[in-house]
Amino acid sequence: MLKLLIKMIKKKVHYLSFVLCSFFYSLGGNYQKAIFYLEELTKKEKVTSKVWWKLGTFLGVEGKWEEARKAFLQALQSNKQNPQYLFWLGKAEENRGNIEAADKIYDKVLQYKGNYVQVFAAKGDLLMKQENFKEALPYYYKTIQLGSSNAEIYNNLGLCQMRLNHLELAESFLKKAFALRSKDPIIVYNYGMLMLKKGCYERAIEIMSKLIIQERVEVFTFLGYCYSLLGRHVESLVFYKKALQVAPHYQDNLVNLACTYAQIGEKEKALTILRKLLRVNPYDANLLNNIAWVYESLKNYEAAEKNYYRGLALAPQNPSLIYNLICCLTKQRKYCEAMEIIILLKKIPEWSSRAWAVLAHIYEKMGEKNLAVDCYNKAFGLN
């Protein structure tokens, strides 16, 4: 009897020592060691569901979601309705890319525990990843109602509202996220993007400048774009060059650099960059559009028109190309040709009002005032 008792005590001590070792290693951030001790324990002992769950969470931290899933399933064998274990199984499925399974598991958790804050946040995140921004909102609002008002929730609410074009609401949430975590690069970037979308370029620059030290290509590109929108092309040029130091072959920034050179009057530099890009990508309609625009700014309308048509042959539904070609033809007084192209622009709903406006302008040039007025009315939705 005494031997059996000693054996049981040794077994218990062994069990606890492995659990404690794992716990202390996890406190220090050494999850590999924490995993090692729990895995060794599961090989030798029949462990509790809590041990399986902890093992799963540590595996998840290390990004080993397939193994984590197996651990959570083991935890659920003896406790099938445990909301916490189910939630983490949902996280494992989500990180394995099994979105449908994750969604069903999260719904199941809410059946057992209707005020589980983490699940509402997870459901919101899941819907946002699928670009179901309107459907994600109620889940984020619920997390706030349940007392979880952290920076991530406000950030995600702001992003959803921004994607739904509710810019004032988006600002109210991103401002709160920014106040709570003003050095978080994701929140700073999102807040800056919102200011750009609202047309508050100076404020956008002020916010995004906080990230300059990180030397990220997207930050330099953003700042270059904002300065160009303010007409401050020399400063714009500085940031596009910085972006290209980080990513020398990034085509969009090479195009941005070329267009900025064109803005400050260095048209030949602009054309040199664009022609080099076109040799690499001869079927890029946007490159042709930009080359044409530079030629047009040089008043070489023949070369501009030729390149607009080349671009349009590659991308016949590109509204920017269509519109630019119409403007180029109008400058050459090729009104009938321009009118034929306007028909293409009218077929694109977002551009139809602009199509009527440019047609009105052509009629004005032709001296057809009544027709011009009629087209302007259609442009402004008055007819």
N, C-alpha and C positions, 0 to 999 in steps of 0.2 A: 504493500500500500504506500509506504514511504517512498519507494523507488518510483512508483507511478506518479506521485505528487511532485517529486523532484524533476521528473521528466517533463511534466506539464508546465512547471515553473520555467524550466530551461527553454521550452518551446515558446512560452509566452514572452520571455525576455528576448529571445531571438527575433520573434515577430515584431516586438516593439522597437528593438534596436534598429531594424531595417526601416521601419516606418519613420522613426525619428531622424535617422541619417538622411533619408530622402527629404524630409521636411526642412532640415537645416541647410541642405545643399540648395533646395529651391529658394529659400530665403536669400541666399547669396547669389542667386541668378544662375547657378550651375545646374541647369535642367537635365543635362545629359547624365550627370551623376545621380540626380534625383530619380530619373527614369531607370537607371541601372539597378538601384536598390529595390525599387518596387517590382521591376521585372524579375529579379532574382527571387524575390519573396513569392511572387505568383507561381514560380516554377516549383517551389518547395512546399508551399503551404496553401491551404484553402483560405483565401482572403475574403474580407467583407466587400460589399458593394461599394463602400466609400473608398476603399483602396483602389479598386478598378477605376472609379470615377477620377480620383486624383491622378492616377497614371495616365488616363486619357487626356486630362487637362494639360499635363506636362508635355505629352506627345504633341498636343495641339500647338503649344507655345513654340515647339521646335519645327512646326510645319509638317509633322508626320501624321497627316489626317486619316490616312487609311488604317494605320495601327491604332490611332485614337478612337476611330469608329468601333473597332473590335473591342476595345476596352470599355467603351460606353455600353455596348450591347451586353457585355458580361455583367456590368453594374446593374443593368435593367432586368437581368434574369431573376434576381431575387427581390426586385423592387420595381415592378413594371410601370407603375403610375407616378414615379418620382419626377416632379416637374423639372428639377435641376438636372437630373441625368438625361431626361428627354431633350431639354434645351441644348445641352452640349452635344447630344447626338445630332440634333438639327444643325448645329454649327459645323460638325464634322461633314455632314452631307453637303452643306453649302460650300465649304471649302474644297470639297471633292468635285464640285461642279454639278452636283445633283440637286438643282434648284427646286424642282417639283417635290422631291421627297422632303427637303428642308422645310418648304412651305407647309406641307401637311403636318409635319412634326410640330412646328410652331403653333399651328391651329389646335393640335391635340393638347399641347401644354396649357393653352389658354382655357381649354375645357376643364382642366383640373385645377388651374390657378389663374383666375381671371384678372389678377392685379400684378402679374409678373412683369415688372418694368423692362427687364432685359429683352424679353420676348417681343414686346411692342416695338422696342428700338430695332431689334433684329428683323422683324417683319417690314418695318419702314425701310431699312437698309436694302433688304431683298427686293422690294418693289422699286426702289430708286435705281438699283443696278439694272433692272429690266426696263427702266425709263417710264415706269408707271408713276409719274410724279404726283398726280392728283390723288391716286389711291394710297400713296405713302403718307400723305399729310396727316390723316386721322390717327395713325399709329404714333407718329412723333408728338402730336398734340396730347395723346393719352399719356405718354411718358412724362410730359410736363405736369399734367394733372395729378399724376401719381408721385410727384415730388422730385423727379429726376430732371433738373434743369442745367445740364452740363454743356460745355462748349460744343461738343460733337453734335448734340441734338439741335442746338440753335444753328450750327453750320449747315446741317442737312436740311433743316426747315428752310433756311435761306436759299439753298441751292434749288430745292423743289419749287419754291415760289419764283425764283429767277427763271427757271426753265419754263414755268407757266406764264412768264411775262408779267407777273405781279411784282413790279420792281420796288414799290414802296414797302410792301410787306417783306420782301426779300431783304431790303436794307435794315428793317427793324430787327430781324433775326441775326443777320450777319454782324451788325453793330454790337449786339449782345455777345456773340461768339468772340468777336475781336476784343471786347472789353475784358472778357474772362481769360483770353489766351492770345495776347497781342503779338507774341513771338512765334506762334505756330505757323509754319510756312504754308500749310494747306489753307488755313483760315484766312491768312493775309492775302494769299493769291486769289481766293474766291471773292473776298471783299473788294480787292482791286478790280477784278473782272466785272463785278456789279457796277462799280463806279464808272468803268469804261462804257458799259452798256447804257448807263443813264446819261452819258455824255458829260460827266464830271471829270474831265481829263486831268486837270490840275490835282484834284483829290486822288484820282487813280494813281498818278505818278508818286504823290506823297506816300500813299500806302505801299505801293509795290517797291519803292526805294528801300524799304526795310529788308528786302531780300537780295539786294545787290551783292552783299558779301558772300552769298552762296554761289555766285557765278554760274547760274543756271541759264541755259540758252533761252528758255521760254520767258524768263524774267527780262532779259535784255531785249528780246523781241517785243515784248509787251511795252516796255518803256520807249523803244524806238517808234513803235506804232502810235503811242499816245502823243509823243512829241511831234510826229508828222501831222497828226490831226489838229494840233495847235498851230501848225505852220512853222514850227521851230525845227527846220530841216537839218541844220548843222548839228544840233543836239541829237536829233534822230539818227543821223549818220554815225555818230559816236557809238550809239548803242547797237546798231546793226553790225558795226565792225566788231564790237565786243562779242556779240552773238556768234559771229563767224569765226572768231578766235577759239571759241569753245567747240563749235561744230562747223568746220570749214566747208563742208560739202552740202550743207542743208539748203536745198534749192529755194524754199520760200524766202529765206533771208537774203540769198543772192539776188532774188527778184526785188525784194524790199530795198536792198542797197542800190540796185540799178534805178529803181523809180525815184529814190531820194536824190541820187546824182542828177537825174533829169529835172527834179524840182529846183535844184540850186543852179541849174544852167549848164551842168557838165553832161551834155547829152551824148557825146561820143563815148564817154566812160560807161554810160548807161547801156548804150547799144553794144559795146564790146562785151560786157558781162552777159547780156541777154543772148547775143549770137553764139557765145561759147556754150551756154546752156542749151540752146536750140540744136546745136550739133550733137549733143548727147541725147536730147529728147526731141527729135524732129516732129513728133506727133502730139506735142503738148499744146493744146488749144489756149491755155492760159498764158503760156509764154508768148505765143503769137499775138495774143490780145495786148500784152504789155509792150511788145516790140512795136506794134501798130500805134499804140498810144504815144510812145516816144517819138516816132516818126511824125505823128500828127502834131505834137507839141513843137516840132521843128518846121511845121507847115509843109512837110513833104507828104501831101495828101495822097498822091498816087501810090507811094510805098505803103502808107498807112492802110489805105483801102485794100491793097493787095493782101496784106497780112491779116486784116480783119476777115476777108473772104476765106483765106486759108484756114484760119481758126474756126470759122463757121462751118466749113466743110467737115471738120473733125468733130465739132460739137454743135450741131444745128439747133439744139434747144437751150444753148447757153445765153441767158438774158443779157448779161453784161456785154458779151460780144455783139449781140444783135443791136443793143442800144448804142454802143460806141460806133458801130458801122453806120447806123442811121445818122448820128451826129456828124460823122465824117463826110457822108454823102451830102448832108444839108449844107455844110460849110463850102462844098464845091458847087452848090446850087443844082445838084442832081436830084431834084425834088421828086420826080416820078419814080425813080429807082428807090429813093428813100421810102416812099409811100408803100411800095411793094414789100419792103422789109418790115415796115410797121405792122403789117398783117400778122407776121410771126410773133411780134411782141404782144399783140392784143390777146393771143391765145394763152398767154401765161398770166393767170389770175392776179398774182402779186404785182405784175408790171403793167396791167392794162391801163390804169389811170395815167401812168407815165407815157404810155403809147399814145393816148388821146392828147396829152399835153404837148408832146413833140409834134404830133400831126397839126395841132392848132398853131404851133410856132411856124410850121412850114406854110400853112395857109396864110398866115400873117405876112410872111416873106413874099408870097405870091400876090398879095393884095386882096385876098379873098376874106374880108373881115367878117362877114356873116357866118361863113363856114368855120372860121377860127373861133368865134364866140360859141358856136354850137359844140365844137370839140372841147373847148375849155369847160363848158358846162358838164360835159360827159366825164371829163377828167376829175372834176370836183364832185361828181355824183349828183348834180343838180337836175339831170334829165332822167 
